[in-house]
Amino acid sequence: MVPFDPERFARLARAQQVDVVLASTRHNVRYLTGGYYLPFFARASRFGGGQYLSFVAIPAGRLDSAFYVGRQDRMLDEQDYIDAFGPFWIADRHWVPRGPSMSADAATVAARALRRHGLAGATIAIESSFLPVDAYEALRRELPEASFVNGTPILGELRAIKRPPELARLREVHRLTAEVIRAVFRESRATETTRQISARVERRVGERGAVFLYSLINVGPGLLRAPSSETWGCGRPMHLDVGAELDEYVADITRMGSVGTPPAGATALFEVCLAAQERARAAVGPGVTCGELWRVGTEAVRAGPGAEYGRFLAHGLGMVSHEPPEVRRESTRALEAGMVVSIETEVRHPDVGHVKIEDSVVVTATACEGLGDVDREWCVAAPEG
């Protein structure tokens, strides 16, 4: 079973006058195959003096001509991993033996397969921001008649509409991340540094079976958002902006907390952020333009105390943070059901600190639904003693 919308794929490719998409990043290979990526290289592609590289090639409107390029030698036969993975919809597979450059060799094999499919002079969409130089040079050398364009926007748009299994993964990783943040707030002490607290976040995310991506941490007053030797202290507002990944799908969540009662100024700004979140969410729905969402959110976060320090940001989220849709002031692009949008409302007040809340929503048939709406209130940790 093809794990993406083939009609949407063909429409996106043809709109860019692309004949074939040649995907090579881990996230897009997994997306296009339905979840497969060679486990040996799933967390680190570097090997020897180069890197592992696989390809998924899909001609526009010709799914039956799709092919896969992977590795096969006496030490590592990728076919065995594909068999263990389960049903793999791409029947045409080509193998790269171990050599001096796995990336250039994989590109050479992919180029020769494209020629056999009658695509030697095609317009080929590659992931140009990610493709190694030696792989690109091999493609150009083998296919001098071809034209190469950036396929990243096509693949981003294809992923923008999430299917139910994807939404289930996103709900799980958002819930998990929110629960980790709340647990870390409660476990941490006023005498601990932000570096120690951030390290605890990393451990707790790993214990829950997810992959830690980052922990942006701030203690007010002040605007530094990086783990440091600064201690939390009693009555000081802290925000934890945490990224985690589960089965390739990403969560991006921010929560606020303090040891003991937080400053009144911080809680007032937090209420501004919460109210702005609700106004922005009320504006989300199919057909609403990204520019309109930006306007509503920006006006909301600048409507209360600290207005001059308020900021609204929203962006798509899925396998990649800041994937489509792109929410900008000038955007006329309309939201569609199935899109996921991360909504950030914050006030960066120099005398209070960086007060913020961030959550993600999925656009439904009529409005939107929160993906990780747990533990959103300010967390007050008990002081020691």
VOTORKE-192235 format. One record per residue (C-alpha): residue number from 1; chain; x, y, z. Coordinates in steps of 0.001 Angstrom, whole numbers, m for minus. Example, Ala and Ser with C-alpha at 12.3 -4.5 7.8 and 13.67 -1.06 7.14 Angstrom:
2
1:A:12300:m4500:7800
2:A:13670:m1060:7140
// end
This chain:
385
1:A:0:0:0
2:A:1347:3423:m972
3:A:1746:5385:2297
4:A:1070:8860:871
5:A:m1504:10538:m1376
6:A:m344:9689:m4930
7:A:m2690:12204:m6569
8:A:m1391:15009:m4377
9:A:2166:13925:m5153
10:A:1551:13982:m8910
11:A:m214:17340:m8703
12:A:2619:18923:m6707
13:A:5296:17536:m9038
14:A:3534:18647:m12198
15:A:2905:22119:m10775
16:A:6697:22492:m10592
17:A:7190:20809:m14011
18:A:9053:17963:m12340
19:A:9242:14533:m13983
20:A:10654:12554:m11075
21:A:11371:13161:m7383
22:A:14580:11684:m6000
23:A:14404:11702:m2189
24:A:17465:10996:m58
25:A:16961:12318:3488
26:A:16106:9951:6310
27:A:12764:11595:7050
28:A:11601:11629:3419
29:A:12811:8095:2705
30:A:10856:6938:5744
31:A:7813:8950:4709
32:A:7755:7664:1136
33:A:8391:4022:2083
34:A:5911:3968:4949
35:A:8479:4009:7751
36:A:11553:2158:6485
37:A:15137:3332:6880
38:A:18164:1071:7282
39:A:18383:699:11107
40:A:22188:565:11141
41:A:22287:4195:9997
42:A:19031:5419:11510
43:A:20728:7742:14016
44:A:24056:8477:12333
45:A:24721:8208:8609
46:A:28471:8887:8858
47:A:30687:5910:8103
48:A:34408:5869:7368
49:A:35250:8860:5210
50:A:31708:9408:3985
51:A:28087:8652:4714
52:A:25361:6171:3964
53:A:22883:7361:1380
54:A:19735:5720:46
55:A:17291:6994:m2568
56:A:13597:6724:m3301
57:A:12751:7727:m6885
58:A:9116:8338:m7832
59:A:8157:9541:m11319
60:A:5171:11890:m11391
61:A:2041:9897:m12225
62:A:3990:6636:m12592
63:A:4059:4910:m9229
64:A:4731:1579:m10936
65:A:8114:2971:m12052
66:A:9241:3926:m8539
67:A:12507:2404:m7359
68:A:14676:2212:m4263
69:A:18471:2365:m3961
70:A:20117:852:m880
71:A:23201:m988:286
72:A:24112:m4619:m228
73:A:27436:m6309:435
74:A:28796:m9312:2327
75:A:28659:m7476:5648
76:A:25289:m5755:5312
77:A:22485:m6905:3031
78:A:19744:m4304:3146
79:A:17251:m6693:1596
80:A:17262:m8611:4879
81:A:16243:m5459:6746
82:A:13493:m4724:4240
83:A:12151:m8264:4645
84:A:12153:m7825:8424
85:A:10414:m4442:8079
86:A:7402:m5993:6391
87:A:5426:m5019:3280
88:A:7508:m2677:1143
89:A:5541:m1209:m1726
90:A:8523:m463:m4001
91:A:9361:m3649:m5901
92:A:12210:m2266:m8050
93:A:15324:m2208:m5854
94:A:18926:m1456:m6730
95:A:21951:m2149:m4567
96:A:25203:m367:m3846
97:A:28229:m2446:m2784
98:A:30635:m1124:m210
99:A:33088:1251:m1821
100:A:35185:4367:m1240
101:A:32154:6691:m1310
102:A:28771:5270:m406
103:A:27043:8544:m1296
104:A:28599:8988:m4756
105:A:28180:5280:m5512
106:A:24501:5380:m4501
107:A:23930:8408:m6727
108:A:25606:6635:m9635
109:A:23349:3610:m9220
110:A:20283:5899:m8978
111:A:21295:7801:m12112
112:A:21721:4625:m14143
113:A:18332:3387:m12959
114:A:16773:6681:m14049
115:A:18339:6269:m17487
116:A:16902:2742:m17785
117:A:13477:4175:m16941
118:A:13762:6648:m19811
119:A:14378:9621:m17512
120:A:17924:10519:m18554
121:A:16785:13916:m19858
122:A:14122:14510:m17220
123:A:13622:17349:m14792
124:A:14693:15711:m11526
125:A:13774:17106:m8124
126:A:16517:16442:m5577
127:A:16841:17456:m1932
128:A:19470:20021:m2764
129:A:19860:21380:778
130:A:20797:17914:2020
131:A:22431:16030:m858
132:A:26218:15544:m510
133:A:28303:17317:m3143
134:A:29887:14083:m4383
135:A:26431:12562:m4890
136:A:25246:15590:m6847
137:A:28364:15541:m8987
138:A:27771:11859:m9747
139:A:24202:12589:m10842
140:A:25377:15398:m13119
141:A:28146:13247:m14571
142:A:25853:10301:m15295
143:A:22891:12408:m16486
144:A:24308:15414:m18380
145:A:21017:15850:m20273
146:A:18925:16134:m17097
147:A:17817:19288:m15297
148:A:17986:19340:m11504
149:A:15707:21411:m9275
150:A:15104:21597:m5548
151:A:12461:19058:m4531
152:A:12361:19965:m832
153:A:9256:22192:m1221
154:A:7387:19420:m3071
155:A:8103:16884:m338
156:A:7278:19401:2388
157:A:3903:20116:811
158:A:3241:16400:398
159:A:3870:15832:4109
160:A:1820:18886:5135
161:A:m1473:16945:5182
162:A:m1201:14351:7934
163:A:m2916:10971:7812
164:A:m4526:9419:10936
165:A:m1479:7242:11832
166:A:746:10321:11643
167:A:m1594:12302:13878
168:A:m1567:9443:16396
169:A:2252:9616:16553
170:A:2156:13385:16918
171:A:m384:13178:19754
172:A:1788:10647:21540
173:A:5045:12593:21261
174:A:3354:15853:22303
175:A:1706:14241:25330
176:A:4967:12560:26311
177:A:6945:15803:26018
178:A:4447:17820:28054
179:A:4482:15182:30788
180:A:8284:15170:30866
181:A:8411:18953:31283
182:A:5936:18855:34168
183:A:7856:16036:35866
184:A:11154:17917:35526
185:A:9666:21085:37016
186:A:8494:19099:40033
187:A:11765:17183:40459
188:A:14107:20147:40132
189:A:15375:22304:42988
190:A:16061:26001:43394
191:A:19763:25308:43931
192:A:20170:23436:40638
193:A:21601:25070:37544
194:A:19767:25341:34278
195:A:22414:23018:32849
196:A:21493:20336:35409
197:A:17785:20822:34771
198:A:18239:20613:30996
199:A:20229:17384:31429
200:A:17339:15977:33454
201:A:14968:16788:30587
202:A:17224:14846:28209
203:A:17286:11813:30517
204:A:13524:11818:31073
205:A:12773:12055:27361
206:A:15042:9060:26710
207:A:13437:7072:29513
208:A:10075:7536:27807
209:A:11394:5969:24598
210:A:11692:9204:22615
211:A:14728:11004:21195
212:A:15773:14251:22873
213:A:16295:17097:20391
214:A:16823:20217:22485
215:A:15964:22051:25672
216:A:15817:25838:25472
217:A:15719:27046:29072
218:A:15295:30530:30505
219:A:15232:31884:34058
220:A:13963:35417:34515
221:A:14755:38186:34746
222:A:16998:37996:31704
223:A:16524:36522:28264
224:A:19255:33867:27931
225:A:17738:30633:26552
226:A:20610:28185:26957
227:A:21713:25736:29658
228:A:24254:27470:31886
229:A:25661:27666:35414
230:A:22821:29964:36510
231:A:20684:28511:39304
232:A:16914:28465:39175
233:A:16333:30150:42538
234:A:13075:30568:44451
235:A:10285:32638:42963
236:A:11968:33015:39571
237:A:10047:32213:36371
238:A:11491:29446:34228
239:A:10441:28335:30809
240:A:11325:25007:29251
241:A:10998:24838:25461
242:A:11591:21177:24620
243:A:11879:19302:21350
244:A:11523:15515:21169
245:A:11096:12952:18422
246:A:9188:9673:18381
247:A:9204:7448:15293
248:A:10480:10409:13249
249:A:7650:12753:14366
250:A:8525:15871:16334
251:A:7026:17714:19305
252:A:7845:21323:20180
253:A:6335:22406:23521
254:A:6940:25203:26020
255:A:5744:25363:29629
256:A:6328:27747:32553
257:A:7184:27000:36174
258:A:8741:28345:39362
259:A:9936:27146:42745
260:A:7364:28671:45054
261:A:5072:31539:44127
262:A:6014:33190:40822
263:A:6293:36983:40479
264:A:2997:38724:39802
265:A:4460:40357:36709
266:A:5349:36980:35228
267:A:1912:35462:35843
268:A:273:38525:34283
269:A:2334:38041:31128
270:A:1552:34322:31187
271:A:m2167:35128:31145
272:A:m1542:37293:28085
273:A:163:34348:26377
274:A:m2665:31944:27271
275:A:m5342:34362:26049
276:A:m3438:34932:22808
277:A:m3197:31151:22338
278:A:m6958:30835:22635
279:A:m7624:33680:20207
280:A:m5217:32219:17676
281:A:m6734:28757:18010
282:A:m10222:30187:17545
283:A:m9058:31566:14189
284:A:m7667:28229:12918
285:A:m9747:26276:10428
286:A:m9773:25125:6812
287:A:m9788:28018:4384
288:A:m8270:30512:6838
289:A:m5164:32074:5336
290:A:m1833:31879:7111
291:A:m1650:35671:6903
292:A:m4942:36008:8761
293:A:m3764:33627:11471
294:A:m569:35685:11838
295:A:m2619:38892:12164
296:A:m4979:37496:14813
297:A:m2165:35981:16861
298:A:46:39054:16663
299:A:m2771:41411:17700
300:A:m3682:39102:20581
301:A:m205:38836:22073
302:A:208:42616:21855
303:A:m3105:43392:23524
304:A:m2063:43249:27188
305:A:774:44086:29579
306:A:4198:44112:27955
307:A:2613:44564:24528
308:A:5775:46021:23021
309:A:7645:42823:23961
310:A:5016:40375:22706
311:A:5577:38073:19759
312:A:3441:35564:17902
313:A:4933:32754:15847
314:A:3269:29780:14170
315:A:4751:27116:11925
316:A:4057:23710:10479
317:A:5221:20621:12341
318:A:5486:16939:11552
319:A:8636:15063:10623
320:A:10340:18443:10396
321:A:9954:21530:12559
322:A:8945:24581:10504
323:A:7692:22506:7586
324:A:4654:23757:5638
325:A:2400:25554:6215
326:A:4490:28673:6659
327:A:2650:31299:8702
328:A:3762:34787:7655
329:A:2161:38226:7559
330:A:1996:38292:3765
331:A:941:34671:3179
332:A:m2288:34041:1261
333:A:m1931:30286:1552
334:A:m5051:28685:3091
335:A:m4960:26128:5868
336:A:m6276:22659:5022
337:A:m7727:19891:7160
338:A:m4939:17597:8336
339:A:m2289:20294:8634
340:A:m476:20618:11971
341:A:483:24051:13259
342:A:2650:24850:16268
343:A:1463:28058:17945
344:A:3906:30099:20035
345:A:2842:33077:22122
346:A:5512:34836:24142
347:A:6520:38029:25898
348:A:10268:38702:26134
349:A:10277:41277:28923
350:A:13760:42447:29996
351:A:12670:43003:33613
352:A:10663:39777:33964
353:A:12122:37166:31628
354:A:10986:35124:28667
355:A:7376:34126:29357
356:A:5976:31732:26796
357:A:3643:28860:26004
358:A:3758:26705:22878
359:A:1459:23934:21717
360:A:433:22329:18434
361:A:m2977:21905:16854
362:A:m4282:19905:13936
363:A:m6672:21586:11516
364:A:m9962:19669:11480
365:A:m12894:19798:9054
366:A:m14338:22806:10892
367:A:m11773:24240:13345
368:A:m8763:22762:15158
369:A:m7872:20291:17903
370:A:m4987:20421:20371
371:A:m2370:17677:20131
372:A:m665:18010:23511
373:A:m2995:19950:25753
374:A:m1812:18543:29068
375:A:m209:20345:32018
376:A:m545:23765:30410
377:A:m1002:25687:33663
378:A:1921:27301:35479
379:A:3735:24650:37509
380:A:4623:25661:41063
381:A:7290:23374:42502
382:A:7518:23071:46286
383:A:10579:24698:47869
384:A:12921:22404:49769
385:A:12372:22137:53508
// end
